[in-house]
Amino acid sequence: MSFQAIQFAKKAERPDRATLENLVAIIEDPVEDLVRKDSLFKKLGLDPDDYVGNPRAVVDILEKYPALLQRPVIVRGKKAIIGRPRERVPAFLRAKT
């Protein structure tokens, strides 16, 4: 199976707004799970509830703070998942699109 690894943590490969909008449209996980609730999230004083079921807010925050994008995100065709736990990935890749 061929694939392309995009390292969103690298500045040159950070997703633009259109990419983020597509991602929230095809993600099979809750959209708010795309936002990492890590130390940066807490330092910024963000509220997790602001992102629940709110694709626009998710795109806005990830565009402004790309480091908050949960990784890895696995995209196959017109579907995507967050690759955590990693045991989810093989079944997702084997599933028919």
Secondary structure, DSSP 8 states (H G I E B T S, - for coil): -------TTSGGG---HHHHHHHHHHBSS-GGGGB--SHHHHHTT--GGGGTT-HHHHHHHHHH-GGGB-S-EEEETTEEEE--STTHHHHHHHS--
